[in-house]
Amino acid sequence: MAIQKLLLALACVIQPIISHAIPSQEKRYGPADAISTVELPYIREYFYSGGKYADDGSGEGTHIFKEQMYVEQLTPRTGTIKKYPVVLIHGAAQSGTNWLNKPDGGRGWASAFLEQGYTVYIVDQTLRGRSPWQPDNGTMITISAEQAEKQFTAVQDYNLWPQAKFHTQWPGSGRIGDPIFDTFYATQMQYLNQTPYQQSTIQNAGAALLDRIGKPVILFGHSQAGPYPLLIADKRPHLVRAIVGLEPSGPPFKDAIFDTNPARVWGVSDIPFTYDPPITDPSQLVKVEHPAPSSDFVPCILQAESPPPRKLINLVDIPIIVLTTQASYHSTYDYCTVEYWKQAGIKDVTHLELAKVGIKGNAHMVFMEKNSDVVQAEIERRISKFE
């Protein structure tokens, strides 16, 4: 009897410890409105990839190091169980902090990937954050708090595109003075207003990163960083297992929604891709405009069918997933980017429209929103098939 009482007492002590140490599925992934803060222990390292010495312009023959990229490597303490690491590249005005934790205090996607057994690489884009900017690199710009409200956090209040009214997943009001918005906006960074140079430095530093990792990875790029995984893969196709474009920069050849200026002269980038048949100038891409399917979308500029569309020859065998949320401005034109990549010969392009798989209410900063774990789990379910 005494032994039974002792065992019962031990069970009362041990059970809460086990419950805390091994979080339930509900604690990890839902409900969608819950703030998930459970972290898996991990090992962190950092290093810089790419870069080069250059004259510092002083006239004294002295040098600086420039165009290097900060990289943070996170590895589960118990070791990885996934074959392919993930590399997370943030968008304009952001930094690698996007993936660490959310403005509402919840954990970020890096934590979820670690728990699922991935090694995670997080970068600060070249010339941003912990990746040094040099005075001769060019002019820096940033976004205003009001711009962040209109484009990211309170889009439903402005209705600048038809789908904006569906936005429900940002925590808090998404407006100046709301503590969660203020926390988010405090993270916004200056960034270089020279897109071709930015893309070129990322391509070089990204290729150097993949060389260092030494095995195929899954590359993620958000927004401004949408072309970066493809540009890196164009240099190192054998080191890229798959690409995930999180509302990647687009649409091809021309801006939409906020302006209609020419952009991305090489299709989905501002610097050269390897096309087949080869070209030496983007004007050699023969283009045609296709009407929008409805007033909820913008027209697409794609390659013409005659002559036959040129192929992105180094990318044709790399699977691409393009994620589009229900309420973002990208919902008006990501379909154009998807069609461009298919037309350019990429064999496996999946357009993951979240609303069509029952994940609703998100906008452009989807990985910071209330249901971010649900979205991440849907992506992971798909990329795990590449194992």
N, C-alpha and C positions, 0 to 999 in steps of 0.2 A: 504493500500500500504506500509506504514511504517513497519507494522508487517511482511509483506512478505519479505521485504528487510532484516529485522532483522533475520528472520528464515533462509534466504539464507546465510547470513553471518555466523550464528552459524553452519550451515551445512558445510561450507568451513573449519571451525576450527575443528569441531568434526570428520569429515570423516577421515583425516589423523591419528588422535589419534586412532580411531577404527581400521583402517587398520594396524597400528603398533601393537596394543595390541592383535589383533586376526589374526595371520599370515595365509596367504592363504595356500592351500594344496601344491601349487608350491613352496612356501617359505620353507615349512616343509620338503618336500620329493623330490624335484626336481627343475630344471633338475639335472641330476646326477653329472655334473661338478660344480654345484654351491656350495659355502661354506655356510652351514646353521649355523647360530649363535644364532637364537632365542631360548631363554631359558624360561621354565615354572618355576615360583617361587616354591621353595620346602623348606622343613624343613630337616636339617641335624643333625644327632646324630652319635656318635661313641662309640664303646665299644670293649672289647676283649672277645673272646670265648675260652674255653678250657684252657690248661696249667696246671702246677702243680709246687709245691715247690720241690726243690732238693738241696742237699748239694753243696756248691759252690767250693768244693775242696781245700779250704784254710787250712783245718785241724783244724779250730777254731770253728767248729760246726755252722757256719753261712750258710744262705740259699739264693738261687736265685729263681726266678719264670721263667719257661721256657716252650716252645712249645705252647704258646698262639698265637692266630690269631687276627690281627686287622680287625675290621669290621666297615664299614661306612654305615649307614642307611639313605636313601633319600626317603622322602615321599612328594608327591604333596601337596602344601599348602592348596589346596581346598579339599584334601582327596582322597583316592584311590577309583577306581570304578572296579578294577579287583580283583577277588577272591584270586588269588595265587601270592605272591611276586616272584620276580626273584632274584636269587643269581648268581653273576658274578664272576668267578674264572679265573684269568689270567694264562698265560703260563710261560715257562722258560725265565729267564732274564728280566721279565716284573714285573709290579706292578699293583695295582688297578687303577693307572692313565690311563691305557689303555682305560677305559670306560668313562672317564670324558670329555676330548676333544681331538681332533686329532692334529697331528703335523702341519697341514696346517691352524690351527686356527678354524676349524669347530667344531661343537658340537659332542660329542660321543654318544654311544648307551644308556648310562644312561639317557641322556636328552630325547631321543625318548621314552624310556620306561616310564619315568615320565609323559610325555605328553599324553601317551596312558592310564594313570591311574594306573600304577603299583607302589607298593612300591619296591624299589631297594636296594639290599644289595651288597656292593662291598668289597672284601677282599684283603688284602695283604697276600699272602701265608705265612704259618708259616716259620720262619727263614729267612724272606725276608722283606725289606722295613721297615714299622712300626711294623712289627711282629719281636720281638727281636731275634737275633742270639747270642748264647753264645760261648765263645772260645772253649769249649769242644765239640761243635756240629760237627766239622769236617771242611774239606777244602772247601773254596769257589772258584768258577770259574766264568767266564763271557764269552761273545762272542765278537769277534773282529768286528770292523766296516766293514771289508771286508767280514766276514761271514754273517753279516746282509744284505749286498748288494746281495750276492749270493743266500741267502735263502729266503729273504723277499721282498726287495724293488726294486731290479734291475735284477730280475731273467731272464728276456728276453735277457739281455746282455751276459749271461753265458751259457744258454741252457744246464744245467746239467741234465735235464730230458725232455722227448719229449714235454710236454705240456707248458714248460716255455715260449715258443715263443708267447703264447697268452696273456701275461701280458701287460695290458694297463692302469690299474686303479690307480697305485700309483701316487700321485701328485708330480710333479717335476721329476728330473732325477733318484732319488733313489741312488745317488752316493755321496761319501764324498765331502764336499764343497757345496753341494746344501742345502739351508737354511732349507728346510723341512726335508731332511734326517738328517741334523745335529741336529735339534730339536728332531727328533725321537731317534737318537742314544744316545743323552744326557740322555734319560730316562732309558737306559739299566742298569740293576742291577746285582750285584754279586748274585750267588745262590749256594746252597749246592750241592756238587757232591756226594750225597749219596741218591739215588733214593728210596730205601726201607724205610729209616728213614723219608724222606720227605713225602712219601705217608702215612706212619703210623701217623705222627703228623697231617697231613691234615684230615685224616679220623676221628681222635678223636676230633679235634677242630671243624670240620664241623658238626659232630653229636651234639656237644654241642651247636653250633649255631642253628641248627634246633630245638633242645629242647627249646632254648630261644624264638625262633619265635613262636613255639607252634602250627603251622598249616602247611599243605602241601605247598611246594614251587616248583618252576621250577628252576632246577639247570643247569647252563651253565658252561662248562669247555672248555678252549681253549688249544690245543696243548699238552704240558706237563701235563696240568690239565685235559686232556681227561678222564683218569681213575677216577679222584677224585669224580665226582658226583656219579659214580657207587659204589665206595668204601663207600662213605657216605650213600648212599641209602641201601647198604648191611647191615648197622647198624641200619638205621632208615627208612625202606621201607614205613611205614605208614605216613611219613612226606615228601615224595617226590611225587609230582603229575606227573612230567615229567622231562626228561633230554634232554638237547641240547648239543651235542658234536660238537664243532667248530673245524673241522680237528683234531680229538682227537689222542693222541699219539698212534702209531701203526707202522706196522701191528702186529698181534699176534705172539708172540714167537721169533721174529727175526727182527732186524733193516733192513732198506732198504734205497737206494739212496746214503746216505753219508757213510754208512758202512753196513756190513752184519753180525754183531755180534749177538749172542744170547741175547735176552732181553724179559722182560715181561713174566717171567717163569710161571705165573699163568694165562696166556692167554693174557689179556690186562692190567695186572698190575704186580708189583714186590712183592706184599704182598698178603696174602691169601684172596680169595673170599669164600663165602659159596656155595659149589657145592652139588648137589644131583645126584647120591649117594655121600656121603661125601668122602673127601680125606684129608690126613694129610701131603702129600708131592706133589709138582707139577709134579714130575716124574710119578705120577699115571695118569696124563692126557695122553691118548694115542693119538698121533698126526700123521698126514699124510700131505704131501705136494701136492698141486694141481697146475698144470701148469698155467701160465698166459694166459689170453684169447687172448692177442696180445702183440706185442713188446712195446706198450705204457704202459703196466702194469707190475707189479712184481708178482711172484708166491705167493700163499697163503699157510700158514701152519694153518690147522684147526684141530679140533678133528676128529679122525677116526670114521667111521660109525659103526664099530664093535670093542669093545662093544659099545652100544648106547652112544652118546655124553652125558656128564654130564651137568646138568642144573644149571644155576645161580638162584637158587630157590627163593631167596629173591627179585629178580628183574623181574621176568617173567611178572608181571602185570603192570610194569611201562613203559609207552611209551618213546621211544628214537628217537630223530631226529639227524641224522648225516649230517652236512653240509660240502660239499666239493666244493672248488672253481675250476674254469676252469684251472688256470695256476700254481697252487701250486704243490709242490712235493707230497702232499697228494693225488692228483688226480691219482697217480700211484698205491695207495694201500689202500685207505679208504674202497674200496669195500670188502677187506678182513676182516676188522674190523666189517663191517655190517654183513657179512656172519657168522662171529664168534658169534655175539650176537644172530642172528636168530637161529643158531644151538644150542645155549645154552638155548633155550626155551623162549626168550623174545618175547612176542606175537605181539607187535606193534613196529616195527623198520622201520623208513622211511629214505631212503638215499636221501637227498636233494642236488642234483647235480645242482649247480646254472646255469651252461650253458644250461642245459636241460629245465630250466624255463625262458630262455632268458636273464639271468643276466651274462654277460660275462666280461672277462678280469681281474678277481681278482686273487690274490695270498694269501699267508698265513695270512697276516695282514689285512684281509678283512674289519674289523671294523674301520680301519684307512684310508681306500682308498676313492677315489672320490665319489663313488656311495654307500657309507656305509649306508646311510639312506634307499636306495632302498632295500638293503640286509636285513636290520633290519625289514623293513615293511613286507617283505616276511616271515621272521621267525615269527613275531608277528601274522600275519594272521593265521599261523598254530597253534601256541600255544594258541591262543584265543579260539580254538575249544575245549580246555580242560576245559573251564570254566563250 
